[in-house]
């Protein structure tokens, strides 16, 4: 039988060192990063010196109420977690959804297939 404990729960989230939390780091990525624009979201990325990719999902209040913004952030973080590519070069990546999730299948497919491969090839 599977042990459903604290350790198993946290294995299904992004680790602390895989997140971008500091405002200074986020501003630096906005200022010096490269931008990719898609209809449902923007991606800003910048190569980093660390030995891992780091991510942040930033969504504004105009995208909807708190529960919609939180659901959208959880959705994009889960896509990132499941589809990370663990080889250099490593990047700091900001995902900026333009609105709440309207069509999960379309958003999910384009998000995974386009940006993960495209950024790593650059």
C-alpha positions as CSV (number, residue, x, y, z in Angstrom):
1,X,0.0,0.0,0.0
2,X,1.2,3.5,-0.8
3,X,2.2,5.8,2.0
4,X,0.3,9.0,1.8
5,X,2.4,11.2,3.9
6,X,3.9,14.7,3.9
7,X,6.9,13.8,1.7
8,X,4.7,12.3,-1.1
9,X,2.5,15.4,-1.2
10,X,5.4,17.8,-1.7
11,X,6.9,15.8,-4.4
12,X,4.1,17.0,-6.7
13,X,4.9,20.6,-6.4
14,X,7.7,22.9,-7.7
15,X,10.6,22.9,-5.3
16,X,11.5,26.1,-3.5
17,X,14.7,26.5,-5.5
18,X,12.6,26.1,-8.8
19,X,10.5,29.2,-8.1
20,X,11.3,32.9,-8.5
21,X,10.0,34.8,-5.5
22,X,12.1,37.9,-5.1
23,X,10.8,41.1,-6.6
24,X,14.3,42.2,-7.5
25,X,14.8,39.0,-9.6
26,X,11.4,39.4,-11.3
27,X,12.2,43.1,-12.2
28,X,15.6,42.0,-13.6
29,X,13.9,39.4,-15.9
30,X,11.4,42.0,-17.1
31,X,14.2,44.4,-17.8
32,X,16.8,42.1,-19.4
33,X,14.8,39.1,-20.6
34,X,13.5,38.1,-24.0
35,X,9.8,38.1,-24.7
36,X,7.6,35.6,-26.5
37,X,4.0,36.7,-27.2
38,X,1.1,34.3,-27.7
39,X,-2.6,35.0,-27.8
40,X,-3.3,33.6,-24.3
41,X,-0.1,34.4,-22.5
42,X,3.3,36.0,-22.7
43,X,6.6,34.4,-21.7
44,X,9.7,36.4,-20.6
45,X,12.9,34.4,-20.1
46,X,16.5,35.0,-19.3
47,X,19.4,32.6,-19.1
48,X,20.7,32.0,-15.5
49,X,23.9,30.8,-14.0
50,X,22.2,28.4,-11.6
51,X,22.0,24.6,-12.3
52,X,18.2,24.5,-12.8
53,X,15.3,26.3,-14.5
54,X,13.2,28.6,-12.3
55,X,9.7,29.7,-12.9
56,X,7.1,32.2,-11.8
57,X,3.5,32.7,-12.9
58,X,2.3,36.3,-12.7
59,X,-1.3,37.3,-13.3
60,X,-3.0,40.7,-12.9
61,X,-6.2,41.6,-11.1
62,X,-7.9,42.5,-14.4
63,X,-7.9,38.7,-15.3
64,X,-10.7,38.1,-12.8
65,X,-11.5,37.4,-9.2
66,X,-9.0,35.8,-6.8
67,X,-10.3,32.3,-7.3
68,X,-9.9,32.6,-11.1
69,X,-6.4,34.0,-10.7
70,X,-5.4,31.3,-8.3
71,X,-6.8,28.5,-10.5
72,X,-5.0,29.9,-13.5
73,X,-1.7,30.0,-11.6
74,X,-2.1,26.4,-10.3
75,X,-2.9,25.3,-13.8
76,X,0.2,26.8,-15.4
77,X,2.4,25.7,-12.5
78,X,1.2,22.1,-13.0
79,X,1.9,22.2,-16.7
80,X,5.4,23.5,-15.9
81,X,6.0,20.8,-13.3
82,X,5.0,18.0,-15.5
83,X,6.9,19.1,-18.6
84,X,10.2,20.5,-17.4
85,X,13.3,19.7,-19.4
86,X,16.3,19.0,-17.3
87,X,19.3,20.0,-19.5
88,X,21.3,23.2,-20.1
89,X,21.0,26.0,-20.8
90,X,19.0,26.9,-17.8
91,X,16.5,29.8,-17.7
92,X,14.5,32.0,-15.4
93,X,11.0,32.0,-16.9
94,X,8.0,34.2,-16.2
95,X,4.6,33.2,-17.5
96,X,2.1,36.0,-17.8
97,X,-1.4,34.8,-18.6
98,X,-3.5,37.4,-20.3
99,X,-6.8,36.2,-18.9
100,X,-8.2,33.3,-17.0
101,X,-8.3,29.8,-18.5
102,X,-11.0,29.6,-21.2
103,X,-10.1,26.6,-23.1
104,X,-7.8,24.3,-21.1
105,X,-7.0,21.9,-24.0
106,X,-5.9,24.5,-26.4
107,X,-3.9,26.4,-23.8
108,X,-2.3,23.3,-22.5
109,X,-1.3,22.0,-25.9
110,X,0.2,25.2,-27.2
111,X,1.9,26.0,-23.9
112,X,3.7,22.6,-23.7
113,X,4.6,22.1,-27.4
114,X,5.7,25.6,-28.2
115,X,7.6,27.2,-25.4
116,X,9.4,24.4,-23.7
117,X,11.1,23.3,-26.9
118,X,11.5,26.7,-28.4
119,X,13.3,28.3,-25.4
120,X,15.7,25.4,-25.0
121,X,16.6,25.5,-28.7
122,X,17.5,29.2,-28.6
